[in-house]
Amino acid sequence: MSSRWICALALLLGVTPAVAQSLDDLNVQVHGYATQGFLYTNYNNAFYTNSSSGSPAWTEAVINVSLQPKPQLSIGVQARYQLLGDTGNAITLDWAAADYKLGERLGVRFGKVKTPWGLFNEIQDIDPSYMWALLPQSIYDITTRNADLSHFGGIAYGALRLGSSFGLVDYRIWGGEQVVPSDDGQFDDLNESGNGPAGPLAFGTYGGALHWRTPVTGLMLGASDGRANQASVALHGGSELFAAWNNLSYFARYDRRKLMLAAEWNRQASPGVLLLTDQPASSVDSDVRGWYCMTTYKLTEKLSGGFYHSQFFDHDAPLGNDRFAKDWTLSSRYDVNEFFYIKTEEHFIHGSALSLDPAHNNTIQPHYDLTALKIGVSF
């Protein structure tokens, strides 16, 4: 079934029983946020911007509408505008889904749904909910956010109670089709060479995740494993065949009063990628791994501070600075009021494996600092 038909079916099934009800009965909710960011690097240009000269080309606006025609049924849709350097500048559909909850143990969600891999993927579209201006780029690459966030298909989810001595387990099982737009960050090198995709890359995806809410108050341990089927995409200079690959994460989070601690390890691996252009065919293995550890502390009612250390390694790349990136980050967030917030962040980076586009850099320095400022308003 095509992606468009899945979305249409999800919304049709949700809206049909709602049309006979009044708006008051539907519990309609409208929420959103808008952010304006500023990026500065002392060397190099990051995220397709001219950040070495200071760049305000980092804008985002999100709006979502949800309704609940029945206690067990909710329907929602979210649209997003993003500008990041010379990419984006368009409105995209983040998700559009119907959710039916049969009980604590089982619920189903279908349409264009958020993919529940890792610790932060399901909330990386909700900037007001976390303190970081940039999530750890070793796993949550901002340039591939649109492709990573959601897929067309469904999710089954629920919670299983293990008793007072063993806590509770949340589970999520998903499957469907993931669509990667032609301007996604992973196609950057091909697009700059004029050999980019002639259209989006679509492939089957499935996976599962477990979140164990342990008997230790505030401690959650989890794991997720996502798989992608082999797929090909037409290029302006030929075609590219992506072998099947997997996305494995282990993660933990601890919340206690004003303190939050979290860590995650991720591996994305593929046995080979075959590139067919005007050059001879070649097979390239892919084995990239990222991890981070982070902490935040609520210093006052309005001010929070935090730190994370993040590392990324491409184990199949040649030795050198392009093989890795290590990021030490200091961050703060100030909530002016319930609607308006300010985020400031300083990154100290060694290695050039992430966020540095050769087309925007004549030379690349292996050590550089990145300052990220973001002002946001939510409703």
C-alpha positions as CSV (number, residue, x, y, z in Angstrom):
1,M,0.0,0.0,0.0
2,S,1.4,3.4,-0.9
3,S,2.4,6.0,1.6
4,R,-0.4,8.4,0.5
5,W,-3.1,5.7,0.9
6,I,-1.9,4.8,4.4
7,C,-2.1,8.4,5.5
8,A,-5.5,8.9,3.9
9,L,-6.8,5.8,5.5
10,A,-5.6,6.8,9.0
11,L,-7.2,10.2,8.8
12,L,-10.4,8.9,7.2
13,L,-10.9,6.3,9.9
14,G,-10.3,9.0,12.6
15,V,-12.4,11.8,11.1
16,T,-15.4,9.8,9.9
17,P,-16.9,9.2,13.4
18,A,-16.0,12.8,14.4
19,V,-17.9,14.7,11.8
20,A,-21.2,14.2,13.6
21,Q,-19.9,15.6,16.8
22,S,-19.5,19.2,17.9
23,L,-16.1,20.8,18.2
24,D,-16.5,20.9,22.0
25,D,-16.9,17.1,22.0
26,L,-13.8,16.6,19.9
27,N,-11.4,18.1,22.4
28,V,-9.5,19.9,19.6
29,Q,-6.0,21.0,20.6
30,V,-3.6,23.3,18.6
31,H,0.0,23.6,19.7
32,G,3.3,24.6,18.1
33,Y,6.5,26.5,18.4
34,A,8.9,28.7,16.5
35,T,12.6,29.1,16.9
36,Q,15.3,31.3,15.5
37,G,18.9,30.2,15.9
38,F,22.3,31.6,15.3
39,L,25.5,29.6,14.6
40,Y,29.1,30.7,14.9
41,T,32.3,28.7,14.4
42,N,35.8,30.0,14.8
43,Y,36.9,27.7,12.0
44,N,35.0,25.7,9.3
45,N,31.4,26.2,8.1
46,A,28.9,23.8,9.8
47,F,25.4,22.6,8.7
48,Y,25.5,24.1,5.2
49,T,25.7,27.6,6.7
50,N,28.4,30.3,6.6
51,S,28.9,29.9,10.3
52,S,32.5,31.1,10.4
53,S,31.1,34.5,9.7
54,G,28.1,34.0,12.0
55,S,24.9,32.7,10.5
56,P,21.2,33.3,11.4
57,A,20.1,30.8,8.7
58,W,18.6,28.4,11.3
59,T,14.8,28.8,11.5
60,E,12.1,26.3,12.5
61,A,8.3,26.6,12.9
62,V,6.1,23.7,13.9
63,I,2.3,23.4,14.3
64,N,0.2,20.4,15.2
65,V,-3.5,19.9,15.5
66,S,-5.1,17.0,17.4
67,L,-8.6,15.9,18.3
68,Q,-10.1,13.1,20.4
69,P,-13.6,12.1,19.2
70,K,-13.6,9.1,21.6
71,P,-11.7,8.4,24.8
72,Q,-9.8,5.6,23.1
73,L,-9.2,7.4,19.8
74,S,-7.1,10.4,18.9
75,I,-6.1,11.9,15.6
76,G,-3.3,14.4,14.9
77,V,-1.2,16.0,12.3
78,Q,2.0,18.1,12.4
79,A,3.6,20.3,9.8
80,R,7.1,21.9,10.0
81,Y,9.0,24.6,8.2
82,Q,12.8,24.6,8.4
83,L,15.6,26.6,7.0
84,L,19.2,25.4,7.8
85,G,21.8,27.2,5.8
86,D,21.1,26.6,2.1
87,T,18.9,23.6,2.7
88,G,15.2,23.2,3.6
89,N,13.2,26.4,3.2
90,A,10.1,24.3,2.7
91,I,7.1,23.0,4.6
92,T,7.1,19.2,5.3
93,L,4.7,16.8,7.0
94,D,6.3,15.5,10.2
95,W,3.5,13.1,11.0
96,A,-0.2,12.4,10.5
97,A,-1.7,9.6,12.5
98,A,-4.7,8.0,14.2
99,D,-4.1,6.3,17.6
100,Y,-6.5,3.8,19.1
101,K,-5.7,2.6,22.7
102,L,-7.4,-0.7,23.6
103,G,-6.0,-0.6,27.1
104,E,-2.7,-0.3,29.1
105,R,-1.3,-3.4,27.4
106,L,-2.1,-2.6,23.8
107,G,-2.6,0.4,21.5
108,V,-2.1,0.9,17.8
109,R,-1.0,3.9,15.8
110,F,-1.0,4.2,12.0
111,G,-0.5,6.7,9.2
112,K,2.8,8.7,9.1
113,V,4.0,7.8,12.6
114,K,7.1,8.8,14.6
115,T,9.6,5.9,14.6
116,P,10.4,5.0,18.3
117,W,14.1,4.2,18.0
118,G,16.7,5.4,20.5
119,L,16.1,7.7,23.5
120,F,15.3,11.0,21.8
121,N,14.0,10.3,18.3
122,E,10.3,10.5,19.3
123,I,10.8,13.9,20.8
124,Q,13.4,15.6,18.5
125,D,10.5,17.4,16.8
126,I,9.5,19.0,20.2
127,D,12.2,21.6,20.8
128,P,10.5,23.2,23.9
129,S,10.6,19.8,25.7
130,Y,14.4,19.5,26.2
131,M,17.2,22.0,27.1
132,W,19.7,21.3,24.2
133,A,20.0,23.6,21.2
134,L,21.5,20.6,19.4
135,L,20.9,17.0,20.4
136,P,24.1,14.9,20.3
137,Q,25.0,14.9,16.6
138,S,26.8,11.5,16.9
139,I,23.3,9.9,16.8
140,Y,20.7,12.7,16.1
141,D,22.1,14.4,13.1
142,I,20.1,17.6,12.4
143,T,20.7,17.3,8.7
144,T,18.8,14.0,8.5
145,R,16.1,14.8,11.0
146,N,13.2,14.7,8.5
147,A,14.1,11.2,7.3
148,D,14.8,9.8,10.8
149,L,11.7,11.1,12.6
150,S,8.9,9.1,11.0
151,H,7.8,6.4,8.6
152,F,4.6,5.5,6.8
153,G,3.0,2.5,8.4
154,G,2.0,1.5,12.0
155,I,3.1,0.9,15.6
156,A,1.8,-1.4,18.2
157,Y,2.6,-0.3,21.8
158,G,1.7,-1.0,25.4
159,A,3.0,-1.6,28.9
160,L,3.4,-4.8,30.9
161,R,3.6,-4.6,34.6
162,L,6.2,-7.0,36.2
163,G,5.1,-6.4,39.8
164,S,6.5,-4.1,42.5
165,S,9.8,-5.9,42.6
166,F,10.5,-5.7,38.8
167,G,8.9,-2.5,37.6
168,L,7.2,-2.0,34.2
169,V,8.2,-2.6,30.6
170,D,6.9,-0.4,27.7
171,Y,7.2,-2.0,24.3
172,R,6.9,-0.6,20.7
173,I,6.8,-2.7,17.5
174,W,6.8,-0.9,14.2
175,G,6.8,-1.5,10.5
176,G,6.1,0.2,7.2
177,E,8.0,2.3,4.6
178,Q,10.6,5.0,5.3
179,V,11.0,7.8,2.8
180,V,14.3,9.8,2.6
181,P,13.9,13.1,0.6
182,S,16.4,13.8,-2.2
183,D,17.8,16.8,-0.3
184,D,18.6,14.8,2.9
185,G,22.0,15.3,4.4
186,Q,23.2,11.7,3.6
187,F,22.9,12.6,-0.2
188,D,25.0,15.8,0.2
189,D,28.1,14.7,-1.6
190,L,26.1,13.3,-4.5
191,N,24.0,16.5,-4.8
192,E,27.1,18.7,-4.8
193,S,28.7,16.6,-7.6
194,G,25.5,16.9,-9.7
195,N,24.9,13.2,-9.3
196,G,22.1,13.5,-6.7
197,P,18.9,11.5,-6.4
198,A,16.2,12.2,-9.0
199,G,13.6,11.5,-6.4
200,P,13.2,10.2,-2.8
201,L,14.6,7.0,-1.5
202,A,11.9,4.6,-0.2
203,F,12.5,1.3,1.6
204,G,10.7,-1.1,4.0
205,T,11.5,-0.7,7.7
206,Y,10.6,-2.6,10.8
207,G,11.8,-2.9,14.4
208,G,11.1,-2.9,18.1
209,A,12.0,-1.1,21.3
210,L,11.8,-1.9,25.0
211,H,11.9,0.6,27.9
212,W,12.2,-1.0,31.3
213,R,11.0,1.4,34.1
214,T,13.0,-0.3,36.9
215,P,12.0,-0.5,40.5
216,V,14.7,2.2,41.2
217,T,12.7,5.4,41.2
218,G,13.5,7.5,38.1
219,L,15.7,4.9,36.3
220,M,14.8,3.6,32.8
221,L,16.9,1.2,30.8
222,G,16.1,0.5,27.1
223,A,17.1,-0.8,23.8
224,S,15.8,-0.5,20.2
225,D,16.7,-2.3,17.0
226,G,15.5,-1.1,13.6
227,R,16.0,-2.8,10.2
228,A,15.8,-1.5,6.7
229,N,15.4,-3.5,3.5
230,Q,17.6,-3.3,0.5
231,A,16.5,-0.4,-1.8
232,S,17.8,1.6,-4.8
233,V,17.4,5.2,-5.8
234,A,17.8,6.7,-9.3
235,L,20.6,9.3,-9.5
236,H,21.1,11.9,-12.2
237,G,24.3,10.1,-13.1
238,G,23.1,6.5,-12.6
239,S,21.7,4.7,-9.6
240,E,22.7,3.8,-6.1
241,L,21.8,0.5,-4.4
242,F,21.6,0.5,-0.6
243,A,22.1,-2.9,1.1
244,A,19.9,-3.9,4.0
245,W,21.1,-2.3,7.3
246,N,20.3,-2.1,11.0
247,N,20.1,0.7,13.6
248,L,20.8,-0.6,17.1
249,S,20.7,1.5,20.3
250,Y,21.1,0.8,24.0
251,F,20.2,3.7,26.3
252,A,19.5,4.7,29.9
253,R,18.0,7.7,31.7
254,Y,17.8,8.6,35.3
255,D,15.6,11.5,36.6
256,R,15.7,12.5,40.3
257,R,14.3,15.8,41.5
258,K,16.4,18.5,39.6
259,L,18.9,16.1,38.1
260,M,18.8,14.2,34.8
261,L,21.5,11.7,33.6
262,A,21.4,9.9,30.3
263,A,23.6,7.8,28.0
264,E,23.2,6.1,24.6
265,W,25.2,3.9,22.3
266,N,24.2,3.4,18.7
267,R,25.4,1.4,15.7
268,Q,24.3,1.7,12.1
269,A,25.8,-0.9,9.9
270,S,25.4,-2.2,6.4
271,P,27.4,-5.0,4.6
272,G,27.8,-2.8,1.5
273,V,26.6,0.0,-0.7
274,L,26.9,-0.4,-4.4
275,L,27.3,2.9,-6.4
276,L,26.6,2.8,-10.1
277,T,27.4,6.1,-11.9
278,D,29.7,7.0,-14.8
279,Q,32.4,5.5,-12.6
280,P,33.1,1.8,-12.2
281,A,30.8,0.0,-9.7
282,S,32.2,-0.2,-6.2
283,S,31.1,-1.7,-2.9
284,V,31.6,0.2,0.3
285,D,30.9,-1.3,3.8
286,S,29.3,1.0,6.3
287,D,29.8,0.6,10.1
288,V,29.2,3.9,12.0
289,R,28.9,4.1,15.8
290,G,28.0,6.9,18.1
291,W,27.6,7.4,21.8
292,Y,27.1,10.2,24.3
293,C,26.6,10.7,28.0
294,M,24.8,13.8,29.4
295,T,23.6,15.5,32.5
296,T,21.3,18.4,33.2
297,Y,20.5,20.2,36.4
298,K,17.7,22.7,37.2
299,L,19.6,25.5,38.9
300,T,16.6,27.7,39.6
301,E,13.0,27.6,38.6
302,K,13.8,29.3,35.2
303,L,17.5,28.4,34.6
304,S,18.9,25.0,33.7
305,G,22.5,23.9,32.9
306,G,23.9,20.8,31.3
307,F,26.9,19.0,29.8
308,Y,27.3,16.2,27.3
309,H,30.2,14.4,25.7
310,S,29.5,12.8,22.3
311,Q,31.6,10.7,20.0
312,F,31.1,9.4,16.4
313,F,33.3,6.9,14.6
314,D,33.1,5.5,11.1
315,H,34.9,2.2,11.5
316,D,35.2,1.6,7.8
317,A,36.6,5.0,6.8
318,P,40.4,5.5,6.3
319,L,42.4,6.7,9.3
320,G,42.3,10.4,9.8
321,N,40.2,13.3,11.1
322,D,37.4,12.5,8.7
323,R,36.9,9.2,10.5
324,F,35.6,10.6,13.8
325,A,34.2,13.5,15.7
326,K,34.4,14.2,19.4
327,D,32.2,16.9,20.9
328,W,32.4,18.4,24.4
329,T,29.3,20.6,25.0
330,L,28.2,23.1,27.7
331,S,24.6,24.2,27.5
332,S,22.1,26.4,29.4
333,R,18.4,27.2,29.0
334,Y,16.5,30.1,30.5
335,D,12.7,30.0,30.5
336,V,11.6,33.7,30.5
337,N,8.0,32.5,31.0
338,E,5.9,29.5,30.1
339,F,5.9,30.5,26.4
340,F,9.3,32.0,25.8
341,Y,12.8,30.4,26.2
342,I,16.4,31.0,25.3
343,K,19.1,28.3,24.8
344,T,22.8,28.9,24.6
345,E,25.4,26.2,23.8
346,E,29.2,25.9,23.3
347,H,30.7,22.9,21.5
348,F,34.4,22.1,21.5
349,I,34.9,19.7,18.6
350,H,37.8,17.5,17.5
351,G,37.5,15.6,14.2
352,S,35.6,16.4,11.0
353,A,33.3,13.4,10.4
354,L,30.1,15.3,11.2
355,S,28.3,18.5,10.0
356,L,31.2,19.8,7.8
357,D,30.3,20.1,4.1
358,P,33.3,20.2,1.7
359,A,31.4,22.5,-0.7
360,H,31.2,25.2,2.1
361,N,34.8,24.8,3.2
362,N,38.0,25.4,1.2
363,T,40.0,23.8,4.0
364,I,38.8,22.0,7.1
365,Q,40.4,22.4,10.5
366,P,40.4,19.3,12.7
367,H,39.7,21.4,15.9
368,Y,37.0,24.0,16.0
369,D,34.5,25.5,18.4
370,L,30.8,25.9,17.6
371,T,28.4,28.4,19.4
372,A,24.7,27.8,19.1
373,L,22.1,30.3,20.2
374,K,18.4,29.7,20.0
375,I,15.3,31.7,20.9
376,G,12.0,29.9,21.0
377,V,8.3,30.7,21.6
378,S,5.7,27.9,22.1
379,F,2.0,27.8,22.5
